[in-house]
Amino acid sequence: MSDRMLSPDGKFMWTGNEWIPAPPSEGNTINMQDSVIGGDVVSNTVINNDPAAVTAAVITALQQLGVLGENTPHQAPPTPEIELPQSFQVGDHVEYHSPTNSRWLNRCKVVAINDDGTYRVEVPKDTAIETKLAVVIGTSPGTIRPASIPYKQGDRVFVNWKNHGHYFPGKIASENADFTFNIHFDDGDVEYNVEWERIEPLNEESKEVQDYIENDSQEERELIEAFQVFDADNSGTISAREYFTILTEMGDNPVSIDDVMQQFSEMGIGLDSEIDYRSLAKYMLSSEDSELPQIKPEVVIRDAIISDEKLKGYAYSHPKLGEGPVKSSVIQAITYDERATARVETKNTIYVVGPTGWKERPEDHPFN
């Protein structure tokens, strides 16, 4: 069979339907113990045919192949608006919206109120407590809001599944001693030890919420049903060999056999390994979120003044300049919230000025 198609390492042959171990050629003996297709060790990676580990490896391989994107920015579903207070007092417990982690951090505390009406807040991290020097009340990155009420067993919620940035509906199954929760999702999936900053309330009476759930559920069902064609015994898994066929033969843009073989080999994925296709479908749904506009960093300043269509003042924690005097680029827009906190938007940054943070108030300031 002189025209046989071999894998890049020469160890496997394409029959037209599947890859099989290639017969030894003259002077060449194949050692299956070295073969990823044999389900062994490749590139010091051991899969051990654990569906969860295999699925994670497949996701990484698909990202490297360009089939799946990286985790998308966290996009919360429709949720009830949290009523923001006019002010906080020293000692109040709050949540801080971490720009680095793109999520709300709980168990934070107001430790001081600055002269310009901003707050000094302690934010507990894994190994230490960080102090944020100048924070305002709000809902965007870098702001604080009232601490959420802990959830109880049976509550209907949206959960940021495995922190991949996409929220799925479910309910609180139980609470753990470390203040995390076990979640039973509507699609039958279960996730344990979910931090409560990854959980949002679910208002089923809202049509917007119903539409969100229906759209997500339909897309997820379609993906799962496509995989179930290959799951004859309804086990919830399919072999990597079957998924290899999906990748290389189906759809509008099939991936080249050599590319898939190489990525599977590098990730230690044996073709007889089992993939949890329900988890894969959820990750695929998460990766399909439309790209969100880049969020501009918010910088709190005091002693602010507008001059020549630019903002001057004293900045806290500027991402490039640190703390100290700043002069912005040309102002694009200025908005005020109900507490008269201003957000001054420039090309790359949003400057936040508290109600009393102005050295000279603009003409349209609510307090004028």
C-alpha positions in Angstrom: 0.0 0.0 0.0 2.4 2.6 -1.3 0.0 5.5 -1.3 -1.1 5.1 2.3 -1.6 8.3 4.4 0.5 8.3 7.6 0.5 10.6 10.6 3.3 13.1 11.0 5.2 10.6 13.3 4.7 7.7 10.9 3.0 5.6 13.5 -0.6 5.8 12.3 -2.3 5.2 9.0 -5.6 6.7 7.7 -8.1 4.1 6.5 -10.5 6.5 5.1 -12.7 6.2 8.2 -10.3 6.4 11.2 -6.6 6.3 12.3 -5.2 2.9 13.1 -1.6 1.9 14.1 0.5 1.7 11.0 2.1 -1.7 10.2 5.8 -1.6 10.9 7.8 -0.7 7.8 11.0 -2.4 6.9 13.6 -1.8 9.6 11.2 0.1 11.7 9.4 -1.3 14.8 6.7 0.8 16.5 6.8 0.9 20.3 3.1 1.6 21.3 4.3 2.6 24.8 5.5 5.8 23.3 2.3 6.6 21.5 -0.3 9.1 22.4 -2.8 7.2 20.4 -2.0 4.2 22.6 -3.2 6.3 25.5 0.3 6.7 27.1 2.6 9.5 28.1 3.5 12.2 25.6 5.5 15.4 26.3 5.5 14.4 30.1 1.7 14.8 30.1 -0.4 12.0 31.7 -4.1 12.0 30.9 -5.1 8.7 32.6 -8.3 8.8 30.7 -10.0 11.1 33.2 -12.8 12.8 31.2 -12.4 16.1 33.1 -8.7 16.2 32.5 -9.1 15.1 28.8 -11.8 17.8 28.3 -9.5 20.5 29.7 -6.7 19.3 27.5 -9.0 19.3 24.4 -10.1 22.9 25.2 -6.5 24.0 25.3 -5.8 22.1 22.0 -8.8 23.8 20.4 -7.6 27.2 21.5 -4.2 26.6 20.1 -5.8 25.4 16.8 -7.8 28.6 16.7 -11.1 26.6 16.8 -12.0 28.2 20.2 -11.2 31.6 21.5 -9.7 32.4 24.8 -12.0 33.1 27.8 -14.2 36.1 26.9 -14.6 39.1 29.2 -17.0 38.4 32.0 -20.5 39.3 30.8 -23.2 39.2 33.4 -26.7 38.2 32.5 -29.7 40.4 33.2 -29.9 40.9 36.9 -31.9 43.2 39.3 -30.2 46.5 39.9 -28.6 46.9 43.3 -29.8 50.0 45.0 -26.8 52.2 45.7 -26.7 54.3 48.8 -25.9 58.0 48.8 -22.9 57.3 51.1 -21.2 54.7 53.3 -19.9 55.0 56.9 -16.6 53.8 58.3 -16.9 50.1 59.2 -19.6 49.3 56.5 -19.1 46.1 54.7 -19.0 46.5 50.9 -18.1 44.7 47.7 -15.2 46.0 45.6 -15.3 45.6 41.8 -11.7 44.4 41.0 -10.5 45.6 37.6 -7.8 43.0 37.7 -10.1 40.0 38.4 -13.1 41.5 36.5 -15.5 40.5 39.3 -16.9 41.7 42.6 -14.8 40.9 45.7 -16.8 40.4 48.9 -16.0 40.9 52.6 -14.4 44.3 52.0 -14.7 47.1 54.5 -14.7 50.9 54.5 -11.9 52.1 56.8 -11.8 55.8 56.1 -13.6 58.6 54.2 -11.4 61.0 52.3 -11.8 64.8 52.2 -13.0 64.6 48.6 -15.8 62.2 49.4 -14.0 59.1 48.2 -13.5 56.0 50.4 -10.5 54.1 51.7 -11.4 50.4 51.5 -9.7 47.2 52.8 -9.9 44.4 50.2 -8.9 40.9 51.5 -6.8 38.8 49.1 -5.5 35.3 49.4 -2.4 36.1 51.3 -2.9 39.7 52.4 -5.2 42.7 52.8 -4.9 45.4 50.2 -6.0 49.0 50.8 -7.6 50.9 48.0 -7.0 54.6 48.7 -9.7 56.4 46.8 -12.8 54.6 45.7 -16.3 55.8 44.8 -19.7 54.2 44.9 -20.8 52.7 41.6 -21.2 49.5 39.5 -18.1 49.7 37.2 -14.6 48.4 37.8 -12.8 50.1 40.7 -16.0 51.0 42.5 -17.8 49.8 45.6 -21.4 48.7 46.3 -23.3 47.3 49.3 -22.2 43.8 50.2 -24.6 41.2 48.7 -26.9 39.3 50.9 -25.6 35.6 51.1 -27.7 33.1 49.3 -29.6 30.3 50.8 -30.4 26.7 49.7 -32.9 26.6 46.9 -32.4 30.1 45.6 -32.5 30.5 41.9 -29.3 32.1 40.6 -27.0 32.8 37.6 -23.5 31.4 38.0 -20.3 32.3 36.2 -19.6 28.7 35.2 -16.0 27.7 36.2 -15.1 31.4 36.1 -15.0 31.3 32.2 -17.1 34.5 32.0 -20.5 33.1 30.9 -23.4 32.8 33.3 -25.8 29.8 33.4 -29.0 29.4 35.4 -29.3 27.0 38.3 -30.0 26.9 42.0 -28.1 26.8 45.3 -27.9 23.2 46.4 -26.0 23.8 49.6 -23.6 26.2 51.4 -20.1 25.1 52.6 -18.3 26.1 55.7 -15.9 28.4 53.8 -18.9 30.5 52.5 -18.8 28.9 49.0 -21.8 27.2 47.4 -22.6 24.0 45.5 -24.6 24.7 42.4 -27.1 22.5 40.5 -27.4 23.9 37.0 -30.6 23.7 35.0 -28.9 21.5 32.3 -28.0 18.9 34.9 -24.4 20.0 35.5 -23.0 20.4 39.0 -20.3 22.7 40.3 -18.9 22.6 43.8 -17.3 25.3 45.9 -18.5 28.3 43.9 -17.4 31.7 45.4 -20.4 33.9 45.9 -18.9 36.7 43.9 -19.5 34.4 40.9 -23.2 34.3 41.7 -25.9 36.7 40.7 -29.6 36.7 41.6 -32.1 35.4 39.0 -35.4 37.1 38.6 -37.6 34.6 36.6 -40.4 37.1 36.3 -38.3 39.3 34.1 -38.9 38.8 30.3 -35.3 39.9 29.7 -34.1 37.1 32.0 -36.4 34.5 30.3 -35.1 35.5 26.9 -31.5 35.2 28.1 -32.1 31.7 29.5 -34.1 30.5 26.4 -31.5 31.7 24.0 -28.6 30.1 26.0 -30.6 26.9 26.5 -31.4 26.5 22.8 -27.7 27.0 21.8 -26.5 24.6 24.4 -29.1 22.0 23.4 -28.1 22.2 19.8 -24.4 21.7 20.7 -25.2 18.7 23.0 -27.5 17.1 20.5 -24.8 17.3 17.8 -22.4 15.5 20.2 -25.1 12.9 21.2 -25.1 11.5 17.7 -21.7 10.0 18.6 -22.8 8.9 22.1 -24.5 5.6 21.4 -24.7 4.5 25.0 -25.8 7.9 26.4 -22.8 8.0 28.7 -22.3 11.7 28.5 -18.9 11.3 26.8 -17.5 10.6 23.4 -14.1 9.4 22.4 -11.4 11.7 21.3 -11.3 9.6 18.1 -14.9 10.6 17.3 -14.2 14.2 18.1 -11.1 14.0 15.9 -13.5 13.0 13.0 -15.8 16.0 13.8 -12.9 18.4 13.7 -11.3 17.2 10.5 -14.3 16.2 8.4 -17.4 18.2 9.4 -18.5 21.8 9.3 -17.7 24.7 6.9 -14.0 24.9 8.0 -12.6 21.5 8.9 -9.2 21.5 10.6 -6.3 19.8 8.9 -5.5 16.2 10.1 -1.9 17.0 10.7 -2.7 20.1 12.9 -5.1 18.2 15.0 -2.8 15.2 15.4 0.0 17.5 16.5 -2.1 19.4 19.0 -3.6 16.2 20.5 -0.1 14.7 20.7 1.3 17.8 22.5 -1.5 17.8 25.0 -1.3 14.1 25.7 -4.7 13.3 24.4 -5.2 9.7 23.4 -7.7 9.0 20.7 -9.4 6.5 23.0 -9.7 9.0 25.8 -13.2 10.1 26.8 -14.4 13.7 26.5 -17.2 15.1 28.6 -19.0 16.8 25.8 -21.5 18.6 28.0 -18.7 20.6 29.6 -17.1 21.1 26.2 -20.5 22.4 24.9 -20.7 24.9 27.8 -17.2 26.1 27.1 -17.9 26.4 23.4 -21.0 28.5 24.3 -18.9 30.7 26.6 -16.2 31.2 23.9 -18.8 32.4 21.4 -19.8 35.5 23.4 -19.3 38.5 21.2 -16.3 40.5 22.0 -17.0 43.4 24.4 -15.5 46.8 23.9 -12.3 47.3 25.8 -13.1 48.7 29.2 -11.2 51.9 29.9 -9.5 52.0 33.3 -11.1 54.3 35.8 -8.8 56.6 37.8 -10.0 58.6 40.8 -8.7 62.1 41.1 -9.1 65.1 43.4 -8.4 68.8 43.2 -9.8 68.5 39.6 -10.1 71.4 37.2 -10.9 71.5 33.5 -8.6 73.7 31.4 -8.3 73.8 27.6 -10.6 70.8 27.2 -8.3 68.7 29.4 -8.6 67.6 33.0 -6.0 68.3 35.6 -5.8 67.0 39.1 -4.2 64.7 41.7 -4.7 61.0 40.7 -4.8 57.8 42.8 -3.4 54.6 41.2 -3.1 55.7 37.6 -2.2 52.5 35.7 0.8 54.2 34.1 1.6 57.2 36.2 0.9 55.9 39.7 -0.2 58.5 42.3 0.4 62.1 41.7 -0.5 65.1 39.5 -1.9 64.3 36.1 -3.1 66.1 33.0 -5.4 64.2 30.7 -5.8 64.1 26.9 -8.7 65.9 25.4 -12.0 65.2 27.2 -14.6 63.3 25.1 -17.5 63.4 27.5 -18.6 64.1 31.1 -21.4 62.4 32.9 -22.8 62.7 36.4 -24.6 60.1 38.5 -27.3 60.7 41.1 -24.7 61.4 43.7 -23.0 64.0 41.5 -19.9 61.8 41.0 -18.4 62.8 37.6 -16.9 60.4 35.1 -14.7 62.3 32.7 -14.0 60.2 29.6 -10.8 60.6 27.5 -9.5 58.5 24.7 -7.9 55.9 26.9 -9.1 56.6 30.5 -12.2 57.5 32.5 -11.4 59.9 35.4 -13.7 59.7 38.4 -14.2 62.9 40.4 -16.2 62.7 43.7 -18.9 65.2 44.5 -16.5 67.4 46.4 -13.4 66.4 44.4 -13.3 69.5 42.3 -10.9 72.4 42.8 -13.1 74.3 40.4 -16.5 72.8 39.5 -17.5 72.7 35.8 -20.4 75.0 34.7 -22.8 72.0 34.4 -22.0 70.5 37.8 -25.2 69.4 39.6 -24.1 71.4 42.7 -24.0 74.7 40.8 
